[in-house]
Amino acid sequence: MITRRALITTLAVIALTWSADGVFAAKEFEGQTLRVAMWGGGWNRGLHEFVGKPFMERTGAKVEYVIGNPREHLAKIIATRGQEPPFDVVQVDDSVKEQLLRLNLVEKLDLTKIPNMKSVVRSIVDQPEFGPPFMIIPIGIAYNTEKFKEAGIAAPTSWDILWDPRMAGKVAIPDLNVVMGVHTLMAAAQRAAGNPYDYEAGIAELRKIKLNQIYSSPVEVATQVTAGNVWTLAWTEGRTNELRFRNFPVKYVNAMTGGKKGSMDIDTIHLVRGSKKKALAEIYTDMTLDAEAQLKFAKAEGWTPAVTPALEKLKADPVYRERLAILDEKGVDEAFRPDWKILNKNWSDIVTKWNRALKQ
């Protein structure tokens, strides 16, 4: 006969080691830390709230964030190649993804452990086993609606506003260390030569702008926008929305690039080669692609999801339909997306000529 004490003990053991909600997994990963490299600002704030916190609750593991831009993360990975990697998971843009794969710096993921991958917009999926897409990044023009109205200047519709004499000293463009810099360079090349890949023509065209600054951090330049020193700038839609969703008078313009409707970057998430946290990384990646998490992130911070169910809900909402430029596969296909194999092949020359012309 089973005694009452033995029964209680047995039930307690079962409760501690098993539940449909994954308590067993929490015991399995308790005490471990997953290091995730990503952007800062609202990006980090939103992903921590809607992915990081639920991930920690589910697994029992902790998340440690390494904040920086993708090229900074790439430099750290290369510097520690063959040693323990500086982080386990890295989120990057198109420019760095091409290099991560070419230089064999990331591990292959088991896509059977990432079921939410099936919901990603099909046309942006490319070698997902080495890093699934998780965010769509429209890149164009942001402008201070209040400053424009006070000055009697019509709302801009194209990249041309950067060269408008009325904007002298009030324009910011990104440096090449952030992906928006290349999109800006390609827009300038298209304007000057009709070819977005003619980077020499683009650099010469950018020299004509009377700049307030060339920024390296999209988070830091936001302080210049809110201070009223920068009236218009080349920026991402997401960073624009981070301010707009907090009632700052700024709007995004999905400006034409390369004959296409707006410019676009795709952010991907990768397991860094040498990481011993593959199982945790696959859980985190799948939770990043969760439709509800992506929807909450979009509504809170203004970034565009890469999964169709979240896009469909946003498209059905008139508020977000007006605030987000790309809300379906058609919008993705209509946008300009640079060929980074071409750009990275010429990268050293692009950077040298950019620095010589614009930063000296």
C-alpha positions in Angstrom: 0.0 0.0 0.0 1.2 3.5 -0.9 1.4 5.7 2.2 0.0 9.2 2.1 3.6 10.6 2.5 4.9 8.5 -0.4 2.1 9.7 -2.6 2.7 13.3 -1.8 6.4 12.9 -2.4 5.8 11.2 -5.8 3.4 13.9 -6.9 5.8 16.6 -5.9 8.6 15.1 -8.0 6.3 14.8 -11.0 5.2 18.5 -10.6 8.8 19.7 -10.4 10.0 17.7 -13.5 7.1 17.9 -15.9 4.3 20.2 -17.2 2.7 21.0 -20.5 4.0 24.5 -20.2 7.7 23.4 -20.2 8.7 23.5 -16.5 11.0 20.6 -17.3 12.8 22.8 -19.8 13.1 25.5 -17.2 15.0 23.1 -14.9 17.1 22.0 -17.8 18.3 25.5 -18.7 18.2 27.1 -15.2 21.5 28.9 -14.4 22.5 29.3 -18.1 22.8 32.6 -19.9 22.2 33.2 -23.6 24.2 36.2 -24.9 22.3 38.1 -27.7 23.9 40.8 -29.8 21.5 43.4 -31.2 20.7 47.1 -31.7 19.9 49.3 -28.7 17.1 51.8 -28.1 13.5 50.8 -28.7 14.7 47.8 -30.6 16.3 46.3 -27.5 13.5 47.6 -25.3 10.8 45.9 -27.4 12.5 42.6 -28.0 13.3 42.3 -24.4 9.7 42.9 -23.4 8.1 40.6 -25.9 10.7 38.0 -26.5 13.4 38.2 -23.8 11.1 38.1 -20.8 8.8 35.3 -22.0 12.0 33.3 -23.0 13.4 33.6 -19.5 10.1 32.5 -18.0 9.8 29.5 -20.3 13.4 28.3 -20.1 14.7 29.4 -16.7 17.8 30.8 -18.5 18.9 34.5 -18.5 19.4 36.8 -21.4 22.5 39.0 -21.6 22.4 41.7 -24.3 25.4 43.0 -26.2 24.3 46.3 -27.7 25.8 47.7 -30.9 25.4 47.8 -34.7 25.8 44.7 -36.9 29.3 45.7 -38.2 30.5 46.1 -34.7 29.2 42.7 -33.9 30.9 41.3 -37.0 34.2 42.7 -36.0 34.0 41.1 -32.6 33.1 37.7 -34.1 36.1 37.9 -36.5 38.5 39.0 -33.8 37.6 36.0 -31.6 37.4 33.4 -34.4 38.7 30.0 -33.1 38.1 31.1 -29.5 34.9 31.3 -27.4 32.6 33.6 -29.3 31.7 37.0 -27.7 28.0 36.1 -27.8 25.8 33.2 -28.8 23.1 34.9 -31.0 23.6 37.9 -33.3 21.0 39.9 -35.1 22.3 41.5 -38.3 21.3 43.3 -41.5 21.7 42.2 -45.1 25.2 43.6 -45.4 26.6 41.6 -42.5 24.6 38.5 -43.2 26.4 38.1 -46.5 29.7 38.2 -44.7 28.7 35.9 -41.9 27.8 33.2 -44.4 30.7 33.8 -46.8 33.2 33.6 -43.9 31.6 30.6 -42.3 31.0 32.4 -39.0 27.6 30.9 -38.1 26.3 27.5 -37.2 23.5 25.7 -38.9 20.1 25.6 -37.1 17.7 22.8 -36.9 14.6 24.3 -38.5 12.4 21.5 -37.0 13.0 23.3 -33.7 11.9 26.6 -35.2 8.3 25.9 -36.3 7.4 29.6 -36.6 9.8 29.8 -39.5 6.9 28.6 -41.7 5.1 31.9 -41.2 7.9 34.1 -42.5 7.1 36.0 -45.8 8.3 33.6 -48.5 10.1 36.0 -50.8 12.6 37.1 -48.1 13.6 33.6 -47.1 17.1 32.6 -48.1 19.2 29.9 -46.4 17.1 30.1 -43.2 19.0 27.3 -41.6 21.9 29.7 -41.3 19.8 32.5 -40.0 16.1 33.1 -40.5 14.7 36.6 -41.4 12.8 38.1 -38.5 12.3 41.8 -39.3 11.6 43.9 -42.4 13.4 47.3 -42.3 12.1 50.0 -44.7 14.7 52.7 -45.1 14.0 56.2 -46.4 13.4 59.8 -45.2 12.2 61.0 -41.8 11.2 64.7 -41.3 10.0 66.9 -38.4 6.4 67.7 -39.4 6.2 70.7 -37.0 9.4 72.3 -38.3 8.4 71.9 -41.9 4.9 73.4 -41.2 6.4 76.4 -39.3 8.8 77.0 -42.2 6.0 76.7 -44.8 7.7 73.7 -46.5 5.6 71.0 -48.1 5.9 67.4 -46.8 8.7 65.7 -48.7 8.0 62.9 -51.1 11.5 61.9 -52.2 15.2 61.8 -51.3 15.6 65.1 -53.0 14.7 66.9 -49.8 18.2 66.2 -48.5 19.6 68.6 -51.2 16.9 71.3 -50.7 18.7 74.6 -50.0 16.1 75.3 -47.2 17.5 72.3 -45.4 21.0 73.6 -45.2 22.6 72.7 -41.9 19.5 70.7 -40.8 20.2 67.4 -42.6 21.7 64.2 -41.1 22.9 61.2 -43.1 24.1 57.8 -41.7 27.7 56.7 -41.8 28.7 53.5 -43.6 29.0 51.6 -40.3 25.2 51.4 -40.3 23.3 49.9 -43.2 21.2 53.0 -43.8 24.4 54.7 -45.0 24.6 52.4 -48.0 21.0 52.9 -48.8 21.5 56.6 -48.7 24.6 56.3 -50.9 22.6 54.2 -53.4 19.8 56.8 -53.5 22.3 59.5 -54.2 23.9 57.4 -56.9 20.5 56.9 -58.5 19.8 60.6 -58.3 23.2 61.5 -59.9 23.8 58.8 -62.4 20.7 56.7 -62.7 22.5 53.7 -61.3 22.3 52.9 -57.6 25.6 51.0 -57.7 27.7 53.9 -59.1 29.1 54.7 -55.7 31.6 57.3 -56.9 28.7 59.3 -58.4 26.7 58.8 -55.2 29.6 60.1 -53.0 30.1 63.2 -55.2 26.3 63.9 -54.9 26.3 63.5 -51.1 29.1 66.1 -50.9 26.6 68.7 -52.2 24.4 68.4 -49.1 24.9 71.1 -46.4 25.0 68.6 -43.5 24.3 69.0 -39.9 26.1 65.7 -39.2 27.0 62.2 -40.4 25.8 59.9 -37.6 27.1 56.6 -36.5 24.3 55.8 -34.0 20.6 55.9 -35.0 19.8 56.1 -31.3 22.1 59.1 -30.7 20.9 61.0 -33.7 17.4 60.8 -32.4 18.4 63.2 -29.7 19.3 65.8 -32.4 15.9 65.2 -34.0 14.0 65.7 -30.8 16.1 68.8 -30.0 15.1 70.4 -33.3 18.6 70.5 -34.7 18.0 68.0 -37.4 14.8 68.6 -39.5 15.2 65.7 -42.0 17.4 62.7 -42.3 17.9 59.3 -43.9 16.6 56.9 -41.3 14.7 53.6 -40.8 10.9 53.6 -40.6 11.3 51.8 -37.2 13.4 54.5 -35.6 11.0 57.1 -37.0 8.1 55.3 -35.5 9.8 54.9 -32.1 9.5 58.7 -31.8 6.2 59.0 -33.6 4.5 56.4 -31.4 5.6 58.6 -28.4 3.8 61.6 -30.0 6.9 63.4 -31.4 6.0 65.2 -34.6 8.0 63.1 -37.1 6.9 61.1 -40.2 8.6 58.6 -42.5 8.7 58.8 -46.3 9.0 55.6 -48.3 11.2 57.3 -50.9 11.8 55.8 -54.4 15.2 54.1 -54.8 16.5 52.4 -57.9 13.2 52.7 -59.6 11.5 50.7 -56.8 9.0 51.7 -54.2 11.2 52.4 -51.2 14.4 50.9 -49.9 14.4 47.8 -47.7 16.8 45.8 -45.5 16.0 42.4 -43.9 17.3 41.6 -40.5 18.2 38.0 -39.7 19.1 36.1 -36.5 22.1 33.7 -36.3 23.8 31.2 -34.0 27.4 32.2 -33.8 30.0 29.5 -34.7 31.5 28.1 -31.5 28.5 28.8 -29.3 27.5 26.0 -26.9 24.0 27.2 -26.5 22.4 25.9 -29.7 19.3 24.5 -28.0 18.6 27.8 -26.2 19.4 29.8 -29.4 16.8 27.7 -31.3 14.1 28.4 -28.7 15.0 32.1 -28.6 14.9 32.3 -32.4 11.5 30.5 -32.6 10.1 32.9 -30.0 11.4 35.9 -31.9 9.3 34.6 -34.9 6.2 34.1 -32.9 3.4 36.1 -34.6 2.0 37.5 -31.4 5.4 38.7 -30.2 6.1 40.3 -33.5 2.7 42.0 -33.5 3.2 43.4 -30.0 6.7 44.6 -31.0 5.3 46.4 -34.1 2.5 48.1 -32.1 4.8 49.2 -29.3 7.9 50.3 -31.2 6.9 50.6 -34.9 9.1 48.0 -36.6 7.8 45.8 -39.4 7.3 42.0 -38.7 8.6 39.4 -41.0 5.8 36.9 -40.4 2.6 36.9 -42.4 0.0 36.5 -39.6 1.3 39.6 -37.8 1.4 41.6 -41.1 -2.2 40.7 -41.9 -3.4 41.9 -38.5 -1.5 45.2 -38.9 -2.8 45.7 -42.5 -6.4 45.3 -41.2 -5.8 48.1 -38.7 -6.2 51.6 -40.3 -3.8 53.1 -37.7 -0.9 50.8 -38.5 -1.8 50.6 -42.2 -1.0 54.3 -42.4 2.2 54.1 -40.3 3.9 51.0 -41.9 5.0 51.1 -45.5 5.4 47.3 -46.1 2.6 45.1 -44.9 2.5 42.1 -47.3 4.6 40.2 -49.8 3.6 42.6 -52.6 5.1 45.4 -50.6 8.3 43.4 -50.1 8.6 42.6 -53.8 8.0 46.3 -54.8 10.9 47.5 -52.6 14.5 48.0 -53.5 16.9 45.6 -51.8 20.7 46.1 -52.5 22.8 43.2 -53.8 25.4 42.9 -51.1 27.6 40.5 -53.0 28.3 43.4 -55.3 28.7 46.0 -52.6 30.9 43.9 -50.3 33.2 43.1 -53.2 33.9 46.8 -53.5 33.5 47.6 -49.9 37.1 48.7 -49.1 37.1 51.2 -52.1 33.7 52.5 -51.1 34.7 53.2 -47.5 38.0 54.8 -48.6 36.4 57.1 -51.0 33.5 57.9 -48.6 35.9 58.8 -45.8 38.1 60.9 -48.1 35.2 62.9 -49.5 32.8 63.2 -46.6 34.8 62.8 -43.3 37.9 64.9 -43.8 
